[in-house]
Amino acid sequence: MAAKTSSIDEYIANFPEDVQKVLQEIRLVIRETAPDAIETISYDMPTFNLNGTYLVYFAGWKKHVALYPVSAGIAGALSAELSGYKGTKGSVYFPLDKPIPLDLIRKITEWRIRENKASAKAE
């Protein structure tokens, strides 16, 4: 993971050029899918906040990029598409030596927007 940074641009700049390209693609997909989300850094990772709470985080690593959070609802609804990827409870890892599934990242972001809106209404 990159060193402590204060902006997403700075975070991405800490990676090799090929990884920067992937991180920028992920960022663009999230921006397009959630145009009202606010970019920030949280937990030393690029973060998108919506309705006053986090929407998604992403991070670069040596051999993969990760997307957080992947909720139980997302894991169930997109289980077939997620089955080819490793991760932990709440995250999915996309290996850098394979094409990054930008459509899947879009679907995860769309799901998180629905969860975020439902949570905001419940409060």
C-alpha positions in Angstrom: 0.0 0.0 0.0 1.2 3.6 -0.6 2.6 5.9 2.0 0.4 8.2 4.0 -1.1 10.8 1.7 -3.6 13.6 1.8 -5.3 13.2 -1.6 -6.3 10.5 -4.0 -4.0 12.0 -6.7 -1.1 11.9 -4.3 -2.0 8.3 -3.3 -2.1 7.1 -6.9 1.2 8.9 -7.7 3.0 6.7 -5.2 2.5 3.6 -7.5 4.3 2.4 -10.6 2.8 3.7 -13.8 1.0 0.5 -14.7 -0.7 0.4 -11.3 -1.5 4.1 -11.5 -3.4 3.5 -14.7 -5.5 0.7 -13.0 -6.2 2.9 -9.9 -7.3 5.8 -12.1 -9.6 3.5 -14.0 -11.2 2.3 -10.8 -11.5 5.9 -9.6 -13.2 6.9 -12.8 -15.7 4.1 -12.7 -16.6 5.0 -9.1 -16.9 8.7 -10.0 -19.1 8.0 -13.0 -21.3 5.7 -10.9 -21.5 7.9 -7.9 -21.1 11.5 -9.2 -22.4 13.0 -5.9 -19.8 11.2 -3.8 -17.0 13.1 -2.2 -13.4 12.0 -2.6 -11.2 11.8 0.4 -8.6 9.7 2.1 -9.6 7.5 5.0 -7.7 4.7 6.7 -4.8 5.8 4.3 -7.0 4.7 1.3 -8.9 6.5 -1.4 -12.4 6.8 -0.2 -15.7 8.0 -1.6 -18.3 9.3 0.8 -22.0 9.7 0.1 -24.7 11.1 2.4 -22.2 11.7 5.1 -20.8 8.2 5.3 -18.3 6.0 3.3 -19.5 4.4 0.1 -16.4 2.5 -1.1 -12.6 2.5 -0.5 -10.0 1.1 -2.9 -6.3 0.4 -2.4 -3.3 -0.6 -4.4 -1.0 -3.5 -3.3 2.0 -5.2 -4.7 0.0 -7.9 -6.7 -3.6 -6.7 -6.5 -6.0 -3.9 -6.0 -8.7 -4.2 -3.4 -12.2 -2.8 -3.1 -13.9 -2.3 0.2 -16.6 -2.8 1.5 -18.2 -5.8 0.0 -21.3 -6.3 2.2 -23.1 -9.6 2.8 -25.8 -8.3 0.5 -23.3 -7.7 -2.3 -21.5 -11.0 -1.7 -24.8 -12.8 -2.1 -26.2 -10.9 -5.0 -23.0 -11.0 -7.0 -21.7 -14.3 -5.7 -21.2 -15.8 -9.2 -19.2 -12.8 -10.4 -17.2 -12.5 -7.2 -16.4 -16.3 -7.1 -13.3 -15.9 -9.2 -11.6 -13.5 -6.8 -10.0 -13.7 -3.4 -10.7 -11.4 -0.6 -11.6 -11.2 3.1 -14.9 -10.6 4.8 -15.9 -7.2 3.4 -13.3 -6.9 0.6 -12.5 -8.3 -2.9 -9.0 -8.5 -4.4 -8.4 -8.0 -8.2 -5.0 -9.4 -9.3 -2.9 -6.9 -11.3 -1.9 -9.6 -13.7 -5.5 -10.0 -15.0 -7.9 -7.5 -16.6 -9.6 -5.5 -13.9 -13.4 -6.1 -14.0 -14.6 -2.5 -14.2 -18.2 -3.6 -14.8 -18.1 -5.6 -11.6 -16.7 -2.6 -9.7 -19.6 -0.5 -11.2 -22.1 -3.1 -9.9 -20.6 -3.1 -6.4 -20.6 0.7 -6.3 -24.3 0.7 -7.5 -25.2 -1.8 -4.8 -23.3 0.3 -2.2 -25.3 3.4 -3.3 -28.5 1.6 -2.6 -27.3 0.4 0.8 -26.1 3.9 1.6 -29.4 5.5 0.7 -31.4 2.9 2.6 -29.2 3.5 5.7 -29.6 7.3 5.3 -33.4 6.9 5.2 -33.4 4.7 8.3 -31.7 7.3 10.4 
